[in-house]
Amino acid sequence: MLLTTGEALAELHGIILGAFFLLAYSGGLANLFALRIEWEKPTGVAMLIRQLKIGTVIMAVIIWLTVITGTYIVYPLYRAQYQQVLSITAWNTFAMAWKMHLAWIAPMLATAVAYVVIRYGSQLAGEARIRQALEVLFTAAFAAAGVAGLLGALVTKVLPVH
């Protein structure tokens, strides 16, 4: 089965980039949770910090790429193919608008998490409150990306891109 250009771009946006962020979230959250002085030796803390720095930066970049490709590549394809449908249905006023606006929250929160991890590094092992705040921010980024992804899947089910 061959994909059209529009279908391939939509797959890259949602299935590859979006799904990678959603799946990698669990690893990042587990590393944040495990980052405790009382649980790890100094070498373990250093290894977790290295993994967190690399992982959170990669996840922030991936979610930025996901949102940018969705906003500036995939959404214009929907507008071009379904302009009449979008103008008279709730898909444009609710699903597409919510999906696009909510999706921009995820990379901002993921970038904030990556910045704090890079900035504070091994100090995070001894700072439970900062770790908990990062876990909340990271979970909020996951939730925003998850809701946007769900709305995107529903929109694609009703209005497939060709």
MDTraj code that builds the backbone (N, CA, C; nanometers):
import mdtraj as md
import numpy as np

residues = "MET LEU LEU THR THR GLY GLU ALA LEU ALA GLU LEU HIS GLY ILE ILE LEU GLY ALA PHE PHE LEU LEU ALA TYR SER GLY GLY LEU ALA ASN LEU PHE ALA LEU ARG ILE GLU TRP GLU LYS PRO THR GLY VAL ALA MET LEU ILE ARG GLN LEU LYS ILE GLY THR VAL ILE MET ALA VAL ILE ILE TRP LEU THR VAL ILE THR GLY THR TYR ILE VAL TYR PRO LEU TYR ARG ALA GLN TYR GLN GLN VAL LEU SER ILE THR ALA TRP ASN THR PHE ALA MET ALA TRP LYS MET HIS LEU ALA TRP ILE ALA PRO MET LEU ALA THR ALA VAL ALA TYR VAL VAL ILE ARG TYR GLY SER GLN LEU ALA GLY GLU ALA ARG ILE ARG GLN ALA LEU GLU VAL LEU PHE THR ALA ALA PHE ALA ALA ALA GLY VAL ALA GLY LEU LEU GLY ALA LEU VAL THR LYS VAL LEU PRO VAL HIS".split()
xyz = np.array([
    [0.0832, -0.1162, 0.0000],
    [0.0000, 0.0000, 0.0000],
    [0.0889, 0.1241, 0.0000],
    [0.0679, 0.2104, -0.0969],
    [0.1448, 0.3329, -0.1066],
    [0.0676, 0.4471, -0.0423],
    [0.1420, 0.5333, 0.0217],
    [0.0818, 0.6502, 0.0850],
    [0.0970, 0.7709, -0.0054],
    [-0.0036, 0.8559, -0.0057],
    [0.0118, 0.9828, -0.0750],
    [0.1029, 1.0720, 0.0086],
    [0.1445, 1.1826, -0.0483],
    [0.2318, 1.2740, 0.0255],
    [0.1631, 1.3254, 0.1515],
    [0.0363, 1.3616, 0.1395],
    [-0.0384, 1.4102, 0.2555],
    [-0.0502, 1.3056, 0.3639],
    [-0.0787, 1.1815, 0.3241],
    [-0.0887, 1.0733, 0.4223],
    [0.0457, 1.0473, 0.4891],
    [0.1523, 1.0509, 0.4110],
    [0.2862, 1.0283, 0.4679],
    [0.3222, 1.1382, 0.5678],
    [0.2897, 1.2624, 0.5364],
    [0.3182, 1.3722, 0.6285],
    [0.2340, 1.3607, 0.7550],
    [0.1079, 1.3210, 0.7398],
    [0.0223, 1.3025, 0.8582],
    [0.0739, 1.1870, 0.9443],
    [0.1217, 1.0804, 0.8824],
    [0.1786, 0.9676, 0.9577],
    [0.3057, 1.0101, 1.0302],
    [0.3920, 1.0841, 0.9627],
    [0.5136, 1.1339, 1.0271],
    [0.4785, 1.2194, 1.1485],
    [0.3805, 1.3063, 1.1304],
    [0.3391, 1.3971, 1.2373],
    [0.2817, 1.3216, 1.3572],
    [0.1834, 1.2383, 1.3342],
    [0.1107, 1.1762, 1.4449],
    [0.1671, 1.0451, 1.4933],
    [0.1912, 0.9543, 1.4011],
    [0.2309, 0.8191, 1.4400],
    [0.3780, 0.8132, 1.4813],
    [0.4635, 0.8826, 1.4096],
    [0.6063, 0.8711, 1.4398],
    [0.6482, 0.9724, 1.5471],
    [0.6322, 1.1009, 1.5182],
    [0.6791, 1.2025, 1.6135],
    [0.5928, 1.2072, 1.7396],
    [0.4612, 1.2164, 1.7213],
    [0.3720, 1.2268, 1.8366],
    [0.3769, 1.1043, 1.9261],
    [0.3739, 0.9879, 1.8650],
    [0.3767, 0.8643, 1.9437],
    [0.5105, 0.8480, 2.0150],
    [0.6201, 0.8906, 1.9530],
    [0.7507, 0.8805, 2.0185],
    [0.7514, 0.9602, 2.1489],
    [0.6981, 1.0817, 2.1446],
    [0.6934, 1.1619, 2.2674],
    [0.6067, 1.0949, 2.3724],
    [0.4892, 1.0494, 2.3338],
    [0.3983, 0.9882, 2.4309],
    [0.4579, 0.8621, 2.4926],
    [0.5286, 0.7838, 2.4140],
    [0.5899, 0.6617, 2.4669],
    [0.7139, 0.6916, 2.5513],
    [0.7915, 0.7895, 2.5105],
    [0.9144, 0.8227, 2.5842],
    [0.8850, 0.8901, 2.7174],
    [0.7659, 0.9435, 2.7317],
    [0.7270, 1.0103, 2.8567],
    [0.7442, 0.9162, 2.9759],
    [0.7033, 0.7913, 2.9616],
    [0.7110, 0.6987, 3.0750],
    [0.8552, 0.6790, 3.1211],
    [0.9482, 0.6719, 3.0284],
    [1.0883, 0.6588, 3.0665],
    [1.1400, 0.7825, 3.1377],
    [1.1022, 0.8998, 3.0877],
    [1.1440, 1.0242, 3.1527],
    [1.0858, 1.0389, 3.2916],
    [0.9592, 1.0039, 3.3064],
    [0.8958, 1.0137, 3.4381],
    [0.9579, 0.9140, 3.5363],
    [0.9864, 0.7937, 3.4884],
    [1.0491, 0.6935, 3.5752],
    [1.1872, 0.7398, 3.6214],
    [1.2638, 0.8009, 3.5322],
    [1.3958, 0.8520, 3.5708],
    [1.3840, 0.9670, 3.6700],
    [1.2875, 1.0548, 3.6490],
    [1.2671, 1.1635, 3.7461],
    [1.2291, 1.1080, 3.8830],
    [1.1415, 1.0099, 3.8834],
    [1.0974, 0.9509, 4.0094],
    [1.2116, 0.8781, 4.0807],
    [1.2979, 0.8111, 4.0033],
    [1.4076, 0.7337, 4.0627],
    [1.5250, 0.8204, 4.1079],
    [1.5245, 0.9452, 4.0698],
    [1.6366, 1.0345, 4.1006],
    [1.6276, 1.0825, 4.2456],
    [1.6775, 0.9989, 4.3363],
    [1.6754, 1.0307, 4.4802],
    [1.8099, 0.9913, 4.5414],
    [1.8610, 1.0802, 4.6229],
    [1.9901, 1.0526, 4.6874],
    [1.9816, 0.9280, 4.7737],
    [1.8697, 0.9103, 4.8425],
    [1.8573, 0.7968, 4.9338],
    [1.8442, 0.6623, 4.8612],
    [1.8150, 0.6639, 4.7322],
    [1.7991, 0.5393, 4.6564],
    [1.9209, 0.5052, 4.5719],
    [1.9979, 0.6046, 4.5360],
    [2.1066, 0.5839, 4.4404],
    [2.2421, 0.6218, 4.4993],
    [2.3435, 0.5553, 4.4511],
    [2.4812, 0.5952, 4.4813],
    [2.5173, 0.7109, 4.3891],
    [2.6247, 0.7825, 4.4181],
    [2.6620, 0.8963, 4.3327],
    [2.6797, 0.8600, 4.1852],
    [2.7336, 0.7411, 4.1576],
    [2.7484, 0.7026, 4.0168],
    [2.6121, 0.6786, 3.9518],
    [2.5172, 0.6248, 4.0284],
    [2.3820, 0.6050, 3.9761],
    [2.3118, 0.7364, 3.9506],
    [2.3314, 0.8329, 4.0413],
    [2.2717, 0.9656, 4.0222],
    [2.3302, 1.0304, 3.8965],
    [2.4612, 1.0200, 3.8790],
    [2.5252, 1.0787, 3.7607],
    [2.4705, 1.0150, 3.6326],
    [2.4514, 0.8832, 3.6345],
    [2.3976, 0.8150, 3.5168],
    [2.2532, 0.8592, 3.4894],
    [2.1708, 0.8680, 3.5936],
    [2.0322, 0.9122, 3.5756],
    [2.0255, 1.0559, 3.5238],
    [2.1116, 1.1416, 3.5747],
    [2.1139, 1.2811, 3.5295],
    [2.1522, 1.2874, 3.3820],
    [2.2520, 1.2109, 3.3424],
    [2.2930, 1.2076, 3.2015],
    [2.1775, 1.1608, 3.1137],
    [2.1090, 1.0544, 3.1561],
    [1.9936, 1.0043, 3.0807],
    [1.8817, 1.1080, 3.0759],
    [1.8559, 1.1739, 3.1885],
    [1.7511, 1.2756, 3.1927],
    [1.7829, 1.3947, 3.1030],
    [1.9056, 1.4396, 3.1048],
    [1.9429, 1.5531, 3.0205],
    [1.9233, 1.5196, 2.8730],
    [1.9762, 1.4070, 2.8315],
    [1.9639, 1.3679, 2.6914],
    [1.8169, 1.3407, 2.6563],
    [1.7496, 1.2656, 2.7409],
    [1.6114, 1.2277, 2.7128],
    [1.5149, 1.3444, 2.7094],
    [1.5269, 1.4366, 2.8059],
    [1.4326, 1.5495, 2.8079],
    [1.4577, 1.6458, 2.6919],
    [1.5821, 1.6641, 2.6542],
    [1.6109, 1.7502, 2.5392],
    [1.5572, 1.6866, 2.4109],
    [1.5799, 1.5573, 2.3939],
    [1.5285, 1.4888, 2.2743],
    [1.3761, 1.4949, 2.2719],
    [1.3123, 1.4720, 2.3862],
    [1.1654, 1.4765, 2.3898],
    [1.1136, 1.6168, 2.3616],
    [1.1805, 1.7193, 2.4107],
    [1.1374, 1.8564, 2.3827],
    [1.1505, 1.8866, 2.2332],
    [1.2603, 1.8450, 2.1737],
    [1.2793, 1.8668, 2.0299],
    [1.1730, 1.7907, 1.9504],
    [1.1467, 1.6666, 1.9882],
    [1.0471, 1.5848, 1.9173],
    [0.9088, 1.6472, 1.9270],
    [0.8700, 1.6941, 2.0440],
    [0.7353, 1.7505, 2.0570],
    [0.7265, 1.8839, 1.9843],
    [0.8343, 1.9619, 1.9797],
    [0.8332, 2.0843, 1.8986],
    [0.8159, 2.0493, 1.7509],
    [0.8879, 1.9491, 1.7032],
    [0.8739, 1.9069, 1.5634],
    [0.7319, 1.8572, 1.5352],
    [0.6734, 1.7870, 1.6306],
    [0.5376, 1.7362, 1.6134],
    [0.4386, 1.8513, 1.5980],
    [0.4466, 1.9486, 1.6847],
    [0.3518, 2.0599, 1.6809],
    [0.3744, 2.1473, 1.5569],
    [0.4984, 2.1708, 1.5226],
    [0.5268, 2.2542, 1.4053],
    [0.4804, 2.1854, 1.2773],
    [0.5076, 2.0555, 1.2629],
    [0.4608, 1.9856, 1.1425],
    [0.3084, 1.9792, 1.1383],
    [0.2459, 1.9636, 1.2527],
    [0.1000, 1.9609, 1.2556],
    [0.0385, 2.0950, 1.2190],
    [0.0952, 2.2018, 1.2712],
    [0.0391, 2.3349, 1.2479],
    [0.0670, 2.3862, 1.1073],
    [0.1885, 2.3668, 1.0599],
    [0.2281, 2.4310, 0.9348],
    [0.2326, 2.3378, 0.8138],
    [0.2176, 2.2073, 0.8341],
    [0.2186, 2.1148, 0.7200],
    [0.0873, 2.0379, 0.7095],
    [0.0458, 1.9701, 0.8170],
    [-0.0720, 1.8846, 0.8104],
    [-0.2024, 1.9654, 0.8124],
    [-0.2126, 2.0633, 0.9016],
    [-0.3363, 2.1407, 0.9093],
    [-0.3705, 2.2125, 0.7783],
    [-0.2737, 2.2733, 0.7083],
    [-0.3084, 2.3332, 0.5785],
    [-0.3624, 2.2310, 0.4777],
    [-0.3188, 2.1056, 0.4877],
    [-0.3744, 2.0017, 0.3996],
    [-0.5220, 1.9796, 0.4294],
    [-0.5574, 1.9784, 0.5581],
    [-0.6982, 1.9667, 0.5957],
    [-0.7778, 2.0858, 0.5426],
    [-0.7235, 2.2041, 0.5607],
    [-0.7941, 2.3242, 0.5156],
    [-0.8146, 2.3222, 0.3649],
    [-0.7164, 2.2762, 0.2909],
    [-0.7277, 2.2732, 0.1450],
    [-0.8301, 2.1693, 0.0989],
    [-0.8332, 2.0536, 0.1640],
    [-0.9212, 1.9453, 0.1192],
    [-1.0624, 1.9558, 0.1727],
    [-1.0792, 2.0107, 0.2919],
    [-1.2090, 2.0067, 0.3580],
    [-1.2594, 2.1449, 0.3994],
    [-1.2291, 2.2471, 0.3212],
    [-1.2667, 2.3824, 0.3619],
    [-1.4173, 2.3967, 0.3802],
    [-1.4962, 2.3397, 0.2896],
    [-1.6418, 2.3514, 0.3021],
    [-1.6931, 2.2750, 0.4238],
    [-1.6418, 2.1560, 0.4473],
    [-1.6848, 2.0753, 0.5619],
    [-1.6458, 2.1429, 0.6923],
    [-1.5228, 2.1929, 0.6985],
    [-1.4747, 2.2564, 0.8210],
    [-1.5511, 2.3844, 0.8532],
    [-1.5968, 2.4537, 0.7513],
    [-1.6647, 2.5802, 0.7766],
    [-1.8071, 2.5617, 0.8280],
    [-1.8678, 2.4438, 0.8072],
    [-2.0072, 2.4256, 0.8499],
    [-2.0248, 2.3241, 0.9620],
    [-1.9174, 2.2655, 1.0093],
    [-1.9295, 2.1641, 1.1145],
    [-1.8561, 2.2075, 1.2398],
    [-1.8765, 2.1295, 1.3443],
    [-1.8086, 2.1560, 1.4715],
    [-1.6630, 2.1124, 1.4683],
    [-1.6206, 2.0409, 1.3633],
    [-1.4822, 1.9937, 1.3594],
    [-1.3840, 2.1094, 1.3599],
    [-1.4155, 2.2185, 1.2914],
    [-1.3227, 2.3313, 1.2903],
    [-1.3331, 2.4118, 1.4186],
    [-1.4554, 2.4341, 1.4650],
    [-1.4710, 2.5199, 1.5818],
    [-1.4290, 2.4509, 1.7103],
    [-1.4446, 2.3208, 1.7177],
    [-1.4083, 2.2518, 1.8410],
    [-1.2812, 2.1707, 1.8254],
    [-1.2888, 2.0624, 1.7513],
    [-1.1779, 1.9662, 1.7491],
    [-1.0491, 2.0257, 1.6940],
    [-1.0556, 2.0865, 1.5776],
    [-0.9323, 2.1385, 1.5173],
    [-0.8758, 2.2566, 1.5979],
    [-0.9625, 2.3453, 1.6429],
    [-0.9136, 2.4607, 1.7198],
    [-0.8560, 2.4164, 1.8534],
    [-0.9252, 2.3286, 1.9228],
    [-0.8747, 2.2781, 2.0504],
    [-0.7449, 2.2028, 2.0303],
    [-0.7430, 2.1189, 1.9290],
    [-0.6253, 2.0381, 1.9019],
    [-0.5043, 2.1265, 1.8748],
    [-0.5236, 2.2275, 1.7929],
    [-0.4100, 2.3126, 1.7576],
    [-0.3637, 2.3990, 1.8752],
    [-0.4565, 2.4545, 1.9497],
    [-0.4163, 2.5419, 2.0602],
    [-0.3625, 2.4635, 2.1789],
    [-0.4260, 2.3535, 2.2103],
    [-0.3810, 2.2713, 2.3219],
    [-0.2452, 2.2084, 2.2926],
    [-0.2233, 2.1721, 2.1681],
    [-0.0971, 2.1069, 2.1315],
    [0.0236, 2.1967, 2.1569],
    [0.0095, 2.3272, 2.1447],
    [0.1230, 2.4179, 2.1651],
    [0.1656, 2.4251, 2.3110],
    [0.0826, 2.3809, 2.4027],
    [0.1198, 2.3819, 2.5440],
    [0.2251, 2.2740, 2.5732],
    [0.2129, 2.1597, 2.5094],
    [0.3024, 2.0464, 2.5365],
    [0.4503, 2.0789, 2.5141],
    [0.4912, 2.1367, 2.4000],
    [0.6343, 2.1641, 2.3846],
    [0.6868, 2.2708, 2.4803],
    [0.6009, 2.3640, 2.5170],
    [0.6448, 2.4659, 2.6127],
    [0.6751, 2.4035, 2.7489],
    [0.5869, 2.3145, 2.7936],
    [0.6094, 2.2482, 2.9226],
    [0.7275, 2.1527, 2.9151],
    [0.7395, 2.0786, 2.8048],
    [0.8526, 1.9856, 2.7896],
    [0.9856, 2.0613, 2.7857],
    [0.9858, 2.1769, 2.7233],
    [1.1071, 2.2589, 2.7194],
    [1.1423, 2.3110, 2.8581],
    [1.0413, 2.3473, 2.9349],
    [1.0660, 2.3927, 3.0727],
    [1.1289, 2.2812, 3.1553],
    [1.0782, 2.1592, 3.1396],
    [1.1352, 2.0452, 3.2123],
    [1.2806, 2.0234, 3.1698],
    [1.3062, 2.0244, 3.0395],
    [1.4429, 2.0033, 2.9908],
    [1.5367, 2.1119, 3.0431],
    [1.4911, 2.2358, 3.0444],
    [1.5754, 2.3452, 3.0939],
    [1.6119, 2.3250, 3.2406],
    [1.5139, 2.2921, 3.3222],
    [1.5405, 2.2753, 3.4657],
    [1.6333, 2.1564, 3.4889],
    [1.6134, 2.0483, 3.4157],
    [1.7018, 1.9316, 3.4301],
    [1.8445, 1.9687, 3.3923],
    [1.8619, 2.0416, 3.2832],
    [1.9970, 2.0815, 3.2418],
    [2.0558, 2.1823, 3.3404],
    [1.9758, 2.2764, 3.3837],
    [2.0248, 2.3831, 3.4715],
    [2.0662, 2.3315, 3.6088],
    [1.9853, 2.2440, 3.6680],
    [2.0108, 2.2002, 3.8048],
    [2.0819, 2.0660, 3.8139],
    [2.0736, 1.9841, 3.7118],
    [2.1491, 1.8599, 3.7061],
    [2.1405, 1.7748, 3.8309],
    [2.2563, 1.7427, 3.8885],
    [2.2613, 1.6512, 4.0032],
    [2.2004, 1.7104, 4.1297],
    [2.1784, 1.8406, 4.1353],
    [2.1124, 1.9007, 4.2516],
    [1.9686, 1.8497, 4.2657],
    [1.9104, 1.8043, 4.1546],
    [1.7722, 1.7558, 4.1578],
    [1.7566, 1.6329, 4.2473],
    [1.8635, 1.5559, 4.2631],
    [1.8550, 1.4347, 4.3456],
    [1.8213, 1.4679, 4.4902],
    [1.8637, 1.5828, 4.5369],
    [1.8369, 1.6216, 4.6749],
    [1.7200, 1.7175, 4.6916],
    [1.6582, 1.7570, 4.5835],
    [1.5490, 1.8554, 4.5871],
    [1.4165, 1.7895, 4.5487],
    [1.3486, 1.7338, 4.6474],
    [1.2240, 1.6612, 4.6218],
    [1.1153, 1.7518, 4.5639],
    [1.1068, 1.8741, 4.6103],
    [0.9996, 1.9642, 4.5636],
    [1.0190, 2.0022, 4.4169],
    [1.1425, 2.0246, 4.3765],
    [1.1686, 2.0576, 4.2355],
    [1.1392, 1.9364, 4.1482],
    [1.1808, 1.8187, 4.1932],
    [1.1503, 1.6955, 4.1179],
    [1.0004, 1.6768, 4.1029],
    [0.9264, 1.6994, 4.2114],
    [0.7808, 1.6841, 4.2046],
    [0.7195, 1.7866, 4.1091],
    [0.7694, 1.9080, 4.1107],
    [0.7200, 2.0098, 4.0177],
    [0.7487, 1.9689, 3.8732],
    [0.8679, 1.9132, 3.8501],
    [0.9014, 1.8659, 3.7154],
    [0.8116, 1.7501, 3.6732],
    [0.7817, 1.6608, 3.7666],
    [0.6919, 1.5501, 3.7350],
    [0.5530, 1.6015, 3.6963],
    [0.5059, 1.7051, 3.7670],
    [0.3751, 1.7640, 3.7353],
    [0.3798, 1.8319, 3.5984],
    [0.4840, 1.9104, 3.5710],
    [0.4965, 1.9759, 3.4407],
    [0.5060, 1.8743, 3.3281],
    [0.5835, 1.7697, 3.3511],
    [0.6013, 1.6656, 3.2502],
    [0.4697, 1.5928, 3.2241],
    [0.3946, 1.5669, 3.3301],
    [0.2652, 1.4999, 3.3163],
    [0.1648, 1.5911, 3.2453],
    [0.1700, 1.7205, 3.2728],
    [0.0819, 1.8142, 3.2031],
    [0.1159, 1.8193, 3.0539],
    [0.2448, 1.8141, 3.0201],
    [0.2849, 1.8095, 2.8790],
    [0.2328, 1.6826, 2.8136],
    [0.2434, 1.5706, 2.8841],
    [0.1923, 1.4434, 2.8327],
    [0.0415, 1.4498, 2.8119],
    [-0.0295, 1.5062, 2.9085],
    [-0.1759, 1.5152, 2.8981],
    [-0.2167, 1.6042, 2.7812],
    [-0.1502, 1.7186, 2.7652],
    [-0.1818, 1.8081, 2.6531],
    [-0.1548, 1.7385, 2.5198],
    [-0.0410, 1.6707, 2.5100],
    [-0.0091, 1.5992, 2.3860],
    [-0.1058, 1.4836, 2.3639],
    [-0.1448, 1.4166, 2.4704],
    [-0.2384, 1.3045, 2.4575],
    [-0.3761, 1.3480, 2.4103],
    [-0.4271, 1.4569, 2.4670],
    [-0.5585, 1.5075, 2.4250],
    [-0.5514, 1.5570, 2.2805],
    [-0.4459, 1.6287, 2.2467],
    [-0.4300, 1.6757, 2.1085],
    [-0.4186, 1.5575, 2.0126],
    [-0.3461, 1.4543, 2.0532],
    [-0.3340, 1.3347, 1.9701],
    [-0.4659, 1.2624, 1.9525],
    [-0.5428, 1.2527, 2.0598],
    [-0.6741, 1.1885, 2.0507],
    [-0.7663, 1.2669, 1.9582],
    [-0.7706, 1.3988, 1.9745],
    [-0.8522, 1.4804, 1.8848],
    [-0.8038, 1.4692, 1.7407],
    [-0.6732, 1.4639, 1.7225],
    [-0.6175, 1.4470, 1.5880],
    [-0.6579, 1.3145, 1.5261],
    [-0.6556, 1.2089, 1.6053],
    [-0.6969, 1.0779, 1.5538],
    [-0.8450, 1.0782, 1.5173],
    [-0.9275, 1.1424, 1.5990],
    [-1.0709, 1.1502, 1.5685],
    [-1.0966, 1.2321, 1.4423],
    [-1.0273, 1.3434, 1.4296],
    [-1.0431, 1.4262, 1.3095],
    [-0.9995, 1.3477, 1.1862],
    [-0.8879, 1.2780, 1.1960],
    [-0.8368, 1.2011, 1.0822],
    [-0.9317, 1.0869, 1.0476],
    [-0.9974, 1.0297, 1.1461],
    [-1.0945, 0.9238, 1.1196],
    [-1.2117, 0.9761, 1.0392],
    [-1.2591, 1.0968, 1.0725],
    [-1.3737, 1.1555, 1.0034],
    [-1.3303, 1.2213, 0.8712],
    [-1.2178, 1.2903, 0.8736],
    [-1.1699, 1.3642, 0.7574],
    [-1.0267, 1.3222, 0.7232],
    [-1.0076, 1.2088, 0.6561],
    [-0.8703, 1.1638, 0.6267],
    [-0.8003, 1.2547, 0.5254],
    [-0.6717, 1.2735, 0.5444],
    [-0.5920, 1.3533, 0.4532],
    [-0.5475, 1.2639, 0.3377],
    [-0.5548, 1.3174, 0.2173],
    [-0.5108, 1.2410, 0.0976],
    [-0.3987, 1.3122, 0.0286],
])
top = md.Topology()
chain = top.add_chain()
for i, resn in enumerate(residues, 1):
    res = top.add_residue(resn, chain, resSeq=i)
    for name in ("N", "CA", "C"):
        top.add_atom(name, md.element.get_by_symbol(name[0]), res)
traj = md.Trajectory(xyz[None], top)
